[in-house]
Amino acid sequence: MRPIVFRTLRREYRLHAPPEIRQQLLFMETTPTISGVELEIVDIEARLRDGFVVATLPGGRLIEGSANNLLSALHQLVMQDLIDTEPGAPFVHGATVVVDDRRLLMVAQKGSGKSTLALHLAMQGHQVEGDEHLVIREREVVARPRTLRVKPGTLSLVAGLPPSVWDAPFIANWDDSPIRAVSPAIGGQDWVIRSGRLSGIVFLVANHGGRSAARRIAAEDAFRRLMRNVLLPSAGVAMAAGRLRQLAATTPAYRLLLGNLDVAEWHLRSIAGLLT
């Protein structure tokens, strides 16, 4: 049986799990091509013992419990891998999408429709690189590898979804509704993550059921909004904040009132057309 593969910016983890818990652990699967990087392969063995899941993670941490316990530990492992790989870097919470060859960062609070818009863009043939964090390096940026986390309401809003999306691995939300892990390749584009420059920043503001409209905002406003949506390192906070300020000062930023998805896409294409 093939392993469950999930990739970070420097490693490919291969999880070997028994059939009884495989479907639940497939939620971790994350298989973009990380351009320009030779990934280190790390194998993890999970087994059942007396009805419990047992696994030893890299570094020697022993996990004993349910499949959910292992899933939580694997999410922590992936996040720590990112922190260790990118020391001193701020991580901005947002979706990264390439629209007409321009890399845009879409920043939003939870519930604003970011993942819904990202899924819509993927279905329209745009390349979605990630939907969780953008790593701000000293001279470039790169998206954190992670699938789109899609709730039932999103599936009802995005047109043209293939039947396979309903079979995507899922976990239960607090209200027992499914949160599905959907690959950004769902629309037929290859899922490739490349480091490089950021062309523009778009701050999404929810306007559910209403119109979509965009306007340019000043660099200082963009910096304040970035600071509300960033994970800063535990050390070197001033330097990390300086990177954000530099990004805001040198990258055109826009506020997009997010209502109709087709109109929002039109605005993003219009923004991309203004960027060099």
C-alpha positions in Angstrom: 0.0 0.0 0.0 1.4 3.4 -1.0 2.3 5.7 1.9 0.4 8.9 2.7 2.7 11.7 1.5 2.8 15.2 2.9 5.5 17.8 2.0 7.0 20.8 3.6 9.5 23.2 2.0 12.4 20.9 2.7 11.0 17.4 3.4 8.7 14.7 2.1 7.2 12.8 4.9 5.9 9.3 4.0 3.4 8.0 6.5 2.9 4.2 6.5 -0.5 3.5 8.1 -2.7 0.4 8.4 -5.9 0.3 6.4 -8.1 0.8 9.5 -6.9 4.4 10.0 -5.7 5.2 6.5 -8.8 7.1 5.4 -8.7 9.5 8.4 -5.0 10.2 8.0 -5.3 11.0 4.3 -6.4 14.4 5.5 -2.6 15.1 5.8 -1.8 14.4 2.2 -0.1 17.4 0.6 1.7 16.8 -2.6 2.8 19.9 -4.5 5.9 20.1 -6.5 8.4 22.2 -4.5 10.3 23.9 -7.3 14.1 24.0 -7.1 14.3 21.9 -3.9 15.5 18.3 -3.5 13.3 17.1 -0.6 14.6 15.0 2.2 12.6 11.8 2.5 11.4 10.9 6.1 9.4 7.7 6.7 7.0 7.5 9.6 5.5 4.1 10.7 2.1 4.0 12.4 0.6 0.7 13.7 -2.3 -0.5 15.8 -1.7 -2.0 19.2 -4.5 -3.1 21.5 -6.9 -0.8 19.7 -4.6 2.3 19.9 -2.5 4.0 17.3 1.3 3.9 18.0 3.8 6.0 16.0 7.3 7.4 16.6 7.9 10.8 15.0 11.2 12.2 13.9 13.1 13.2 16.9 11.8 10.3 18.9 8.5 11.6 20.1 6.2 8.6 20.8 2.5 9.0 20.0 0.0 6.6 21.6 -3.8 7.2 21.3 -6.4 7.6 18.6 -6.0 8.5 14.9 -7.0 12.0 15.9 -4.1 12.2 18.3 -1.7 11.2 15.6 -3.3 13.7 13.1 -2.8 16.5 15.6 0.8 15.5 16.3 1.5 15.5 12.5 0.1 19.0 12.1 2.4 20.2 14.9 5.3 18.4 13.2 4.7 20.1 9.9 4.4 23.6 11.6 7.6 23.1 13.5 9.3 22.0 10.3 8.3 25.3 8.7 9.5 27.3 11.7 12.9 25.5 11.8 13.3 25.9 8.0 12.6 29.6 8.0 14.2 31.0 11.2 13.3 34.7 11.7 10.6 34.8 9.0 7.1 36.2 9.5 4.3 34.0 8.2 1.3 36.0 6.9 -2.0 34.2 7.0 -3.4 34.2 3.5 -3.9 32.5 0.2 -1.3 32.8 -2.6 -2.6 32.7 -6.1 -1.0 33.4 -9.5 -3.3 35.4 -11.7 -2.1 36.2 -15.2 1.5 35.5 -14.2 1.2 37.8 -11.2 1.6 36.4 -7.7 -1.1 37.8 -5.4 -1.4 37.3 -1.6 -5.0 37.3 -0.5 -5.2 38.2 3.2 -8.4 37.8 5.2 -9.8 37.1 8.6 -11.5 33.7 9.2 -14.9 33.5 7.6 -14.2 36.2 5.1 -14.4 33.8 2.1 -10.7 33.4 1.4 -10.8 29.7 0.8 -14.0 29.9 -1.2 -12.4 32.5 -3.5 -9.2 30.4 -3.7 -11.2 27.3 -4.7 -13.2 29.4 -7.3 -9.9 30.6 -8.8 -8.5 27.1 -9.0 -11.6 26.0 -10.8 -11.2 28.9 -13.3 -7.7 27.7 -14.2 -5.6 30.0 -11.9 -2.7 28.5 -10.0 -3.3 28.4 -6.3 0.0 27.9 -4.4 -1.3 27.8 -0.8 -4.2 28.8 1.4 -2.6 29.1 4.9 0.7 31.1 5.2 3.0 33.0 3.0 6.6 32.9 4.3 8.3 36.3 4.0 11.9 35.8 3.4 14.5 38.5 3.2 14.3 38.9 -0.6 11.5 36.7 -1.7 8.4 34.9 -0.6 7.1 31.3 -0.7 3.8 29.7 0.1 3.5 27.1 2.8 2.4 23.8 1.3 -1.2 23.0 2.5 -4.4 21.9 0.9 -7.5 24.0 0.7 -9.6 23.4 3.8 -13.2 23.5 2.5 -16.4 23.6 4.5 -19.9 22.5 3.1 -20.9 26.1 2.5 -18.0 26.7 0.2 -19.0 23.7 -2.0 -22.4 25.1 -2.5 -21.0 28.5 -3.7 -18.3 27.3 -6.2 -19.6 26.3 -9.7 -18.2 23.4 -11.7 -16.7 21.3 -9.0 -16.0 17.7 -10.0 -17.8 14.8 -8.1 -14.4 13.8 -6.7 -14.4 16.8 -4.4 -17.1 15.1 -2.3 -14.8 12.2 -1.8 -11.9 14.4 -0.5 -10.5 13.4 2.9 -12.2 15.2 5.8 -12.2 15.8 9.5 -15.2 16.8 11.6 -15.6 20.4 12.6 -16.8 21.4 16.1 -20.4 21.0 14.9 -19.7 17.6 13.2 -19.8 19.2 9.7 -17.0 17.9 7.4 -13.9 20.0 6.6 -12.5 18.6 3.4 -8.8 18.7 2.3 -9.0 19.7 -1.4 -5.9 19.9 -3.6 -5.3 23.2 -5.4 -4.9 21.0 -8.5 -8.7 20.3 -8.4 -9.2 22.6 -11.4 -6.7 20.8 -13.6 -3.6 23.0 -13.0 -0.4 21.5 -11.7 0.2 22.3 -8.0 3.6 23.9 -8.0 5.1 26.1 -5.2 7.9 28.4 -6.3 9.8 31.0 -4.3 10.0 34.5 -5.9 8.7 38.0 -5.7 5.2 39.0 -4.6 3.4 41.2 -7.2 0.5 42.5 -5.0 -1.4 42.2 -1.8 -5.2 42.0 -1.6 -7.0 42.3 1.7 -10.4 40.6 1.5 -13.4 42.0 3.4 -16.5 39.8 3.6 -19.6 41.0 1.8 -21.5 37.7 1.6 -24.3 37.9 -0.9 -23.4 41.4 -1.9 -21.2 43.1 -4.6 -17.5 42.9 -5.0 -15.5 46.1 -5.4 -11.7 46.9 -5.1 -9.7 50.0 -4.3 -6.0 50.8 -3.8 -4.8 51.4 -0.2 -1.8 53.2 1.2 1.4 51.4 2.3 0.9 52.3 6.0 -2.7 50.9 6.0 -1.4 47.7 4.3 1.3 47.3 7.0 -1.3 47.6 9.8 -3.5 45.0 8.1 -0.5 42.7 7.7 0.4 43.0 11.4 -3.1 41.8 12.3 -2.7 38.7 10.2 0.9 37.5 10.9 2.6 34.9 12.9 5.9 36.4 14.2 8.9 34.4 15.3 9.7 34.0 19.0 13.0 35.7 18.5 13.9 38.6 16.2 10.5 40.2 16.3 11.7 43.6 15.3 13.6 42.3 12.3 10.5 40.2 11.2 8.3 43.3 11.5 10.8 45.2 9.5 10.4 42.7 6.7 6.7 43.2 6.7 7.1 47.0 6.6 9.4 46.7 3.7 7.0 44.4 1.9 4.1 46.8 2.5 6.2 49.8 1.3 7.3 48.1 -2.0 4.2 46.0 -2.9 1.0 47.5 -4.2 -1.9 46.8 -1.9 -5.7 46.7 -2.4 -8.9 46.2 -0.4 -11.4 43.9 -2.1 -15.0 43.8 -0.9 -15.7 40.1 -1.5 -19.2 39.3 -2.6 -19.9 37.8 -6.1 -17.0 35.4 -6.9 -17.0 36.0 -10.7 -16.8 39.8 -10.1 -14.1 39.3 -7.5 -12.1 37.3 -10.0 -12.5 40.1 -12.6 -11.2 42.6 -10.0 -8.2 40.4 -9.3 -7.4 40.1 -13.0 -7.7 43.9 -13.3 -5.3 44.3 -10.4 -2.9 41.8 -12.0 -3.0 43.8 -15.2 -1.8 47.0 -13.3 1.2 45.2 -11.8 4.6 44.9 -13.2 
